[in-house]
Amino acid sequence: MHGGYKLYAIRLLSPIHNQCLRHFSPSATRHVACSIFSLKFYLESRLIAPSVFLDAPLPPRNPQLLYDSVIRHMRHFHPLHQLMNSIQDMSQEGTGEWFVQRNVSDGYNQGFPNNVARLRTAASIGLINVVQLLLQQGVDADAQDKDGLTPLALAAANGHEAVARLLLEHGVINVNSKTSNGWTPLSSAADNGQEAVVRLLLKHKRVEVNSKNENGWTALFFAAANGYDAVVRPLLEHNDVRANSKDRDGWTPLSLAAANGHWKVVRLLLRHNVDANTKDKDGWTPLLLAAENGHATVVKVLLEHKGVETNTRTLSGWTPLSLATARGHEAVVRVLLARDDINLDLKDNSGQTPLLTAVQNRREGVVNWLARTT
């Protein structure tokens, strides 16, 4: 990429980088993300006063270098490819309503009128002025594509709070619209850690905070699984939230947070008085999941919660201690051994004690700790 464009892009990088990560290899992703945001602000510069950019200089009038570098990596990313394909025309026509008036190529309209495709693209990358122009022209603000995505869902996933607010205030918008796999705008925002958008959606009187996708996950599941404590907090504050909801496999948000080592989220959920001993279909509790994955801090937080069963067992007879010994998680073993109620003699379904398991798996450090305790 040309040096000037690269510098400009880096200074204006924003959250769509996360979206790019899902579509490109690491080497290409960095390049594409910079290009996308150079392009985004170039588009905005045609719609609002350049003075808005303050210390960020506008790119040169001829965007050929930027266009070439972006297109090289964006052939199959149609929502943005369609936008980028027209950048040269925009620079030549130079009117604020160019994006709205120009005919879009057949690359990405999915059978919708052109303006609907434009609205979806503008919402996905946060072009609020373009969104406003399209809404003023009466474009269907709630149209779903073949996957069920709406402009609101795209704005929510990418953290464009102002665009999401504009869409919600526009008129009849289904705030709970679902994609083909059951995701809502709230789910998408939570999964991407978009706290501001989550808070905005939660204020909507018709939002269904417990709406589930095809796997039984609610917005709280996504936030907990990813460790977004800033998103978990407002979700738990919602009066209707079901914090003990279970997915198809019997997992709860606490199960996911514990399994993934997100101790801050675990602590938040426990303070909300969720069931700390909840079991999935195979008998796994949050403590068992944390112990098996070596998350000592999570194990400690769970054990500090009143009523947590230290010697709980899976259907296969595994205990937190036997799992930690089998995996060689010394830090977890130490936390468990500090408990007065730990049972060192519990056997799994094959008749093995934690000490025997540690010996057979050659966990020398764990064997030493167990030997000191017995």
Secondary structure as the mmCIF struct_conf table of DSSP 4:
data_model
#
loop_
_struct_conf.conf_type_id
_struct_conf.id
_struct_conf.beg_label_comp_id
_struct_conf.beg_label_asym_id
_struct_conf.beg_label_seq_id
_struct_conf.end_label_comp_id
_struct_conf.end_label_asym_id
_struct_conf.end_label_seq_id
HELX_RH_AL_P HELX_RH_AL_P1 GLY A 3 ARG A 11
TURN_TY1_P TURN_TY1_P1 LEU A 12 LEU A 12
TURN_TY1_P TURN_TY1_P2 PRO A 15 PRO A 15
HELX_RH_AL_P HELX_RH_AL_P2 ILE A 16 LEU A 21
TURN_TY1_P TURN_TY1_P3 ARG A 22 HIS A 23
BEND BEND1 PHE A 24 PHE A 24
HELX_RH_AL_P HELX_RH_AL_P3 PRO A 26 SER A 45
TURN_TY1_P TURN_TY1_P4 ARG A 46 LEU A 47
BEND BEND2 ILE A 48 ILE A 48
HELX_RH_3T_P HELX_RH_3T_P1 PRO A 50 PHE A 53
TURN_TY1_P TURN_TY1_P5 LEU A 54 ASP A 55
BEND BEND3 ALA A 56 ALA A 56
HELX_LH_PP_P HELX_LH_PP_P1 PRO A 57 PRO A 60
BEND BEND4 ARG A 61 ARG A 61
HELX_RH_AL_P HELX_RH_AL_P4 GLN A 64 ILE A 71
TURN_TY1_P TURN_TY1_P6 ARG A 72 HIS A 73
TURN_TY1_P TURN_TY1_P7 ARG A 75 HIS A 76
HELX_RH_AL_P HELX_RH_AL_P5 HIS A 78 MET A 84
TURN_TY1_P TURN_TY1_P8 ASN A 85 SER A 86
HELX_RH_AL_P HELX_RH_AL_P6 ILE A 87 GLU A 93
TURN_TY1_P TURN_TY1_P9 GLY A 96 GLU A 97
HELX_RH_AL_P HELX_RH_AL_P7 TRP A 98 GLN A 101
BEND BEND5 ARG A 102 ARG A 102
HELX_LH_PP_P HELX_LH_PP_P2 ASN A 103 SER A 105
TURN_TY1_P TURN_TY1_P10 ASP A 106 GLY A 107
BEND BEND6 TYR A 108 TYR A 108
TURN_TY1_P TURN_TY1_P11 GLN A 110 GLY A 111
BEND BEND7 PHE A 112 PHE A 112
HELX_RH_AL_P HELX_RH_AL_P8 ASN A 114 ILE A 125
TURN_TY1_P TURN_TY1_P12 GLY A 126 GLY A 126
HELX_RH_AL_P HELX_RH_AL_P9 ILE A 128 GLN A 136
TURN_TY1_P TURN_TY1_P13 GLN A 137 GLY A 138
TURN_TY1_P TURN_TY1_P14 ALA A 141 ASP A 142
TURN_TY1_P TURN_TY1_P15 LYS A 146 ASP A 147
HELX_RH_AL_P HELX_RH_AL_P10 PRO A 151 ALA A 157
TURN_TY1_P TURN_TY1_P16 ASN A 158 GLY A 159
HELX_RH_AL_P HELX_RH_AL_P11 GLU A 161 HIS A 170
BEND BEND8 GLY A 171 GLY A 171
TURN_TY1_P TURN_TY1_P17 VAL A 175 ASN A 176
TURN_TY1_P TURN_TY1_P18 SER A 180 ASN A 181
HELX_RH_AL_P HELX_RH_AL_P12 PRO A 185 ASP A 191
TURN_TY1_P TURN_TY1_P19 ASN A 192 GLY A 193
HELX_RH_AL_P HELX_RH_AL_P13 GLU A 195 LEU A 202
TURN_TY1_P TURN_TY1_P20 LYS A 203 LYS A 203
BEND BEND9 HIS A 204 HIS A 204
TURN_TY1_P TURN_TY1_P21 LYS A 205 ARG A 206
TURN_TY1_P TURN_TY1_P22 VAL A 209 ASN A 210
TURN_TY1_P TURN_TY1_P23 GLU A 214 ASN A 215
BEND BEND10 GLY A 216 GLY A 216
HELX_RH_AL_P HELX_RH_AL_P14 ALA A 219 ASN A 226
TURN_TY1_P TURN_TY1_P24 GLY A 227 GLY A 227
HELX_RH_AL_P HELX_RH_AL_P15 ASP A 229 GLU A 237
BEND BEND11 HIS A 238 HIS A 238
TURN_TY1_P TURN_TY1_P25 ASN A 239 ASP A 240
TURN_TY1_P TURN_TY1_P26 ALA A 243 ASN A 244
TURN_TY1_P TURN_TY1_P27 ARG A 248 ASP A 249
BEND BEND12 GLY A 250 GLY A 250
HELX_RH_AL_P HELX_RH_AL_P16 PRO A 253 ALA A 259
TURN_TY1_P TURN_TY1_P28 ASN A 260 GLY A 261
HELX_RH_AL_P HELX_RH_AL_P17 TRP A 263 ARG A 271
TURN_TY1_P TURN_TY1_P29 HIS A 272 ASN A 273
TURN_TY1_P TURN_TY1_P30 ALA A 276 ASN A 277
TURN_TY1_P TURN_TY1_P31 LYS A 281 ASP A 282
HELX_RH_AL_P HELX_RH_AL_P18 PRO A 286 GLU A 292
TURN_TY1_P TURN_TY1_P32 ASN A 293 GLY A 294
HELX_RH_AL_P HELX_RH_AL_P19 ALA A 296 LEU A 303
TURN_TY1_P TURN_TY1_P33 GLU A 304 GLU A 304
BEND BEND13 HIS A 305 HIS A 305
TURN_TY1_P TURN_TY1_P34 LYS A 306 GLY A 307
TURN_TY1_P TURN_TY1_P35 THR A 310 ASN A 311
TURN_TY1_P TURN_TY1_P36 LEU A 315 SER A 316
HELX_RH_AL_P HELX_RH_AL_P20 PRO A 320 ARG A 327
TURN_TY1_P TURN_TY1_P37 GLY A 328 GLY A 328
HELX_RH_AL_P HELX_RH_AL_P21 GLU A 330 LEU A 337
TURN_TY1_P TURN_TY1_P38 ALA A 338 ALA A 338
TURN_TY1_P TURN_TY1_P39 ASP A 340 ASP A 341
TURN_TY1_P TURN_TY1_P40 LEU A 344 ASP A 345
TURN_TY1_P TURN_TY1_P41 ASN A 349 SER A 350
BEND BEND14 GLY A 351 GLY A 351
HELX_RH_AL_P HELX_RH_AL_P22 PRO A 354 GLN A 360
TURN_TY1_P TURN_TY1_P42 ASN A 361 ARG A 362
HELX_RH_AL_P HELX_RH_AL_P23 GLU A 364 THR A 373
#
